[in-house]
Amino acid sequence: MPPSQKRARRYDYVRTRTAVLAQFDSVRSAVASLPPDRLALPTRLGDWTVRELAAHLAMAVESVSRCLDLEAPGAQELTLLEWPFATGRVADRISEDVRAIAAASTPEELFARTADRITERLPGADGERLITTRVGAMRLCDYLVSRCVELVVHTDDLNDAAGLEIPYDRQALAACTRLLADALAAKAPGASTEVRVPPYAVVQCVEGPRHTRGTPPNVVETDPLNWIRLATGRTRWRTAVAAAQVAASGERADLSALLPVMR
């Protein structure tokens, strides 16, 4: 693993907590105004409608309160950097729960209940507390970074499906960008290729000759949203390159075999 990735990145707990609440509030405000016909629109997430996508977002944030309701586990089972690679194994179960929740309540009801619960449970919670999540026991501070990823990725899905312009909290966008970049570096350790996602992240990855000074011979650069879409499979590598959404130079700058890093 390259030197920049040997030590896990640290996230400020208070800033992350604030980012989760701010992004959730922006999504809640936008979804509350959607009429039934727009809630029934399709999304790029299989056969989920906007209504089900909204339910998933509410469920993702409600999971924080639900985890805090449970007794703390005895030992940590999952680090933050392992989380992006662990979500796939519970995707089917999540989808089943989303459908049930979406059928039982309106988005407005779901978001109101979720907001009431998290504003009551989260502010006094210790960030180092262990919680039991679907994919294993994690520190609360790490789990909140994962909620930033869920919120930012699915805010983009909502904007795409419903024609919305929900803004992105800067701290939430930064946390999402950085975690997915670090996940790429963990998936393909090395130092031959530099991936730049200004202004939030720079990582080195891919085995090969190590670069030490000057301009790296293999560089990939893109903006945060296009990086997030690439990292989560919303956009394919060749499509992004052809559309000039990503710049790639050097013989080791093709990341198509490494993407997505999270499904």
C-alpha positions as CSV (number, residue, x, y, z in Angstrom):
1,M,0.0,0.0,0.0
2,P,1.4,3.5,-0.9
3,P,2.7,5.6,2.0
4,S,-0.3,8.0,1.8
5,Q,-2.6,5.1,2.4
6,K,-0.7,3.2,5.2
7,R,-2.4,5.2,7.9
8,A,-6.2,5.3,7.8
9,R,-7.7,8.7,7.0
10,R,-9.3,10.4,10.0
11,Y,-12.6,12.3,9.8
12,D,-13.7,14.9,12.3
13,Y,-16.7,13.4,14.1
14,V,-18.5,16.7,14.8
15,R,-18.2,17.8,11.2
16,T,-19.3,14.5,9.9
17,R,-22.3,14.4,12.2
18,T,-23.2,17.9,11.0
19,A,-22.8,16.9,7.4
20,V,-25.1,13.9,7.8
21,L,-27.9,16.0,9.3
22,A,-27.5,18.8,6.8
23,Q,-27.6,16.6,3.7
24,F,-30.5,14.6,5.1
25,D,-32.4,17.9,5.7
26,S,-31.8,19.0,2.1
27,V,-33.1,15.7,0.8
28,R,-36.1,15.8,3.1
29,S,-37.1,19.3,1.9
30,A,-36.9,18.3,-1.7
31,V,-38.7,15.0,-1.4
32,A,-41.6,16.5,0.6
33,S,-42.5,18.6,-2.4
34,L,-42.7,15.7,-4.9
35,P,-46.2,14.9,-6.2
36,P,-47.3,11.2,-6.6
37,D,-46.5,11.2,-10.3
38,R,-42.9,12.1,-9.7
39,L,-42.5,9.7,-6.9
40,A,-43.5,7.0,-9.4
41,L,-40.7,7.9,-11.8
42,P,-38.1,5.2,-12.5
43,T,-34.5,5.5,-11.3
44,R,-31.2,4.2,-12.5
45,L,-31.3,1.7,-9.6
46,G,-32.9,-1.3,-11.2
47,D,-36.7,-1.3,-10.8
48,W,-36.7,1.1,-7.8
49,T,-38.9,4.1,-8.2
50,V,-38.2,7.6,-6.8
51,R,-40.5,6.6,-3.9
52,E,-38.4,3.6,-3.1
53,L,-35.2,5.5,-3.5
54,A,-36.5,8.1,-1.0
55,A,-37.4,5.3,1.4
56,H,-33.9,3.9,1.1
57,L,-32.4,7.3,2.0
58,A,-34.7,7.6,5.1
59,M,-33.8,4.0,6.1
60,A,-30.1,4.7,5.7
61,V,-30.2,7.6,8.1
62,E,-32.7,5.9,10.5
63,S,-30.2,3.0,10.8
64,V,-28.1,5.3,12.9
65,S,-30.8,5.7,15.5
66,R,-31.7,2.0,15.3
67,C,-28.0,1.0,15.9
68,L,-27.8,3.4,18.9
69,D,-30.9,1.8,20.4
70,L,-29.1,-1.6,20.6
71,E,-26.6,-2.6,23.1
72,A,-23.0,-1.9,22.1
73,P,-21.1,-4.9,20.7
74,G,-18.0,-6.2,22.4
75,A,-15.5,-5.8,19.6
76,Q,-15.1,-4.0,16.3
77,E,-15.6,-6.2,13.2
78,L,-15.3,-3.8,10.4
79,T,-13.1,-0.7,9.6
80,L,-14.4,2.2,7.6
81,L,-12.1,1.3,4.7
82,E,-13.6,-2.2,4.6
83,W,-17.2,-0.9,4.5
84,P,-17.4,-0.1,0.8
85,F,-16.5,-3.7,0.0
86,A,-19.0,-5.2,2.5
87,T,-22.2,-3.7,1.3
88,G,-22.8,-5.9,-1.7
89,R,-23.5,-9.0,0.4
90,V,-26.5,-7.3,2.1
91,A,-28.0,-5.6,-1.0
92,D,-30.8,-8.0,-1.5
93,R,-31.9,-7.8,2.1
94,I,-31.8,-4.0,2.0
95,S,-33.9,-4.0,-1.2
96,E,-36.6,-6.1,0.4
97,D,-36.7,-3.8,3.5
98,V,-36.9,-0.8,1.3
99,R,-39.9,-2.1,-0.6
100,A,-41.7,-2.9,2.6
101,I,-41.0,0.5,4.1
102,A,-42.0,2.4,1.0
103,A,-45.3,0.5,0.8
104,A,-46.1,1.2,4.4
105,S,-45.5,5.0,4.7
106,T,-45.3,8.1,2.6
107,P,-41.9,9.7,2.1
108,E,-43.0,12.7,4.2
109,E,-44.0,10.4,7.1
110,L,-40.7,8.4,6.8
111,F,-38.5,11.5,6.8
112,A,-40.4,13.2,9.6
113,R,-40.0,10.1,11.9
114,T,-36.3,9.7,10.9
115,A,-35.6,13.4,11.6
116,D,-37.2,13.3,15.0
117,R,-35.3,10.2,16.0
118,I,-31.8,11.2,14.8
119,T,-32.0,14.7,16.2
120,E,-32.9,13.1,19.6
121,R,-30.4,10.2,19.5
122,L,-27.3,11.4,17.7
123,P,-26.1,14.7,19.3
124,G,-25.2,13.1,22.7
125,A,-23.7,10.0,21.2
126,D,-20.0,9.2,21.6
127,G,-18.3,8.9,18.2
128,E,-16.0,6.1,19.5
129,R,-19.0,4.0,20.6
130,L,-19.3,0.6,18.8
131,I,-22.6,-0.1,17.0
132,T,-24.0,-3.2,15.3
133,T,-24.6,-2.6,11.7
134,R,-25.8,-4.9,8.9
135,V,-22.3,-5.6,7.8
136,G,-20.6,-5.8,11.2
137,A,-19.7,-3.9,14.3
138,M,-18.2,-0.5,13.6
139,R,-17.4,2.7,15.4
140,L,-20.2,5.3,15.2
141,C,-17.8,7.9,13.8
142,D,-16.9,5.6,10.9
143,Y,-20.6,4.6,10.3
144,L,-21.5,8.3,10.0
145,V,-18.9,8.6,7.2
146,S,-20.6,5.7,5.4
147,R,-23.9,7.6,5.8
148,C,-22.3,10.6,4.0
149,V,-21.6,8.2,1.1
150,E,-25.2,6.9,1.1
151,L,-26.6,10.4,1.2
152,V,-24.4,11.9,-1.5
153,V,-24.6,8.9,-3.9
154,H,-28.4,8.7,-3.6
155,T,-28.9,12.5,-3.7
156,D,-27.3,12.3,-7.1
157,D,-29.6,9.4,-8.0
158,L,-32.6,11.5,-6.9
159,N,-31.5,14.5,-8.8
160,D,-31.1,12.4,-11.9
161,A,-34.4,10.6,-11.6
162,A,-36.7,13.4,-10.5
163,G,-35.1,16.4,-12.1
164,L,-34.2,17.9,-8.7
165,E,-31.4,20.1,-7.8
166,I,-30.7,19.1,-4.2
167,P,-27.5,20.7,-3.1
168,Y,-24.6,18.7,-1.7
169,D,-23.2,19.6,1.7
170,R,-19.5,20.3,1.2
171,Q,-18.3,18.1,4.1
172,A,-20.6,15.2,3.0
173,L,-19.3,15.5,-0.5
174,A,-15.7,15.6,0.7
175,A,-16.1,12.5,2.9
176,C,-17.8,10.5,0.2
177,T,-15.1,11.5,-2.4
178,R,-12.3,10.6,0.0
179,L,-13.6,7.3,1.2
180,L,-14.2,6.0,-2.4
181,A,-10.8,7.2,-3.5
182,D,-9.1,5.5,-0.5
183,A,-11.1,2.3,-1.3
184,L,-9.6,2.4,-4.8
185,A,-6.1,2.7,-3.4
186,A,-6.9,-0.3,-1.1
187,K,-8.3,-2.4,-3.9
188,A,-5.3,-1.7,-6.2
189,P,-2.3,-0.9,-3.9
190,G,0.7,0.6,-5.6
191,A,2.2,4.0,-6.5
192,S,2.4,4.0,-10.3
193,T,-0.8,6.0,-10.9
194,E,-2.0,9.1,-9.3
195,V,-5.8,9.7,-9.0
196,R,-6.8,13.3,-8.4
197,V,-10.3,14.5,-7.4
198,P,-9.8,18.1,-6.6
199,P,-10.4,19.7,-4.2
200,Y,-10.9,16.7,-1.9
201,A,-8.7,13.8,-2.7
202,V,-5.4,12.6,-4.2
203,V,-4.4,8.9,-3.9
204,Q,-1.7,6.7,-5.5
205,C,-2.6,3.2,-6.7
206,V,-1.8,0.4,-9.1
207,E,1.3,-1.7,-9.0
208,G,4.2,-0.6,-11.1
209,P,7.2,1.7,-11.1
210,R,7.1,4.1,-8.2
211,H,7.1,7.8,-9.1
212,T,9.1,10.1,-6.7
213,R,9.3,13.6,-8.2
214,G,7.9,15.8,-10.8
215,T,4.7,15.1,-12.8
216,P,3.6,11.5,-12.4
217,P,3.7,9.5,-15.7
218,N,0.2,8.1,-15.0
219,V,-2.5,10.6,-13.9
220,V,-6.3,10.4,-13.7
221,E,-8.2,13.5,-12.8
222,T,-11.9,14.2,-12.5
223,D,-14.4,16.2,-10.4
224,P,-16.1,14.8,-7.3
225,L,-19.5,13.9,-8.7
226,N,-18.0,12.2,-11.8
227,W,-15.6,10.3,-9.6
228,I,-18.5,9.2,-7.3
229,R,-20.4,8.0,-10.3
230,L,-17.5,6.1,-11.6
231,A,-16.7,4.6,-8.2
232,T,-20.2,3.3,-7.7
233,G,-20.9,2.1,-11.3
234,R,-23.3,4.9,-12.3
235,T,-21.0,5.8,-15.2
236,R,-18.7,3.5,-17.2
237,W,-15.0,4.4,-17.6
238,R,-15.1,4.6,-21.4
239,T,-18.2,6.7,-21.4
240,A,-16.7,9.2,-18.9
241,V,-13.4,9.4,-20.9
242,A,-15.2,9.9,-24.2
243,A,-17.4,12.7,-22.7
244,A,-14.3,14.4,-21.2
245,Q,-15.6,13.9,-17.7
246,V,-12.3,12.3,-16.8
247,A,-8.8,12.9,-18.0
248,A,-6.4,10.0,-18.1
249,S,-2.8,10.0,-19.3
250,G,-0.2,7.3,-19.2
251,E,-0.2,3.5,-19.9
252,R,-1.3,2.7,-16.4
253,A,-4.1,5.3,-16.2
254,D,-6.9,3.0,-17.5
255,L,-9.0,2.2,-14.4
256,S,-11.7,0.4,-16.2
257,A,-10.8,-3.0,-14.7
258,L,-10.8,-1.6,-11.1
259,L,-14.2,0.1,-11.3
260,P,-16.6,0.3,-9.7
261,V,-15.1,0.0,-6.3
262,M,-18.4,-0.1,-4.5
263,R,-21.6,-1.8,-5.8
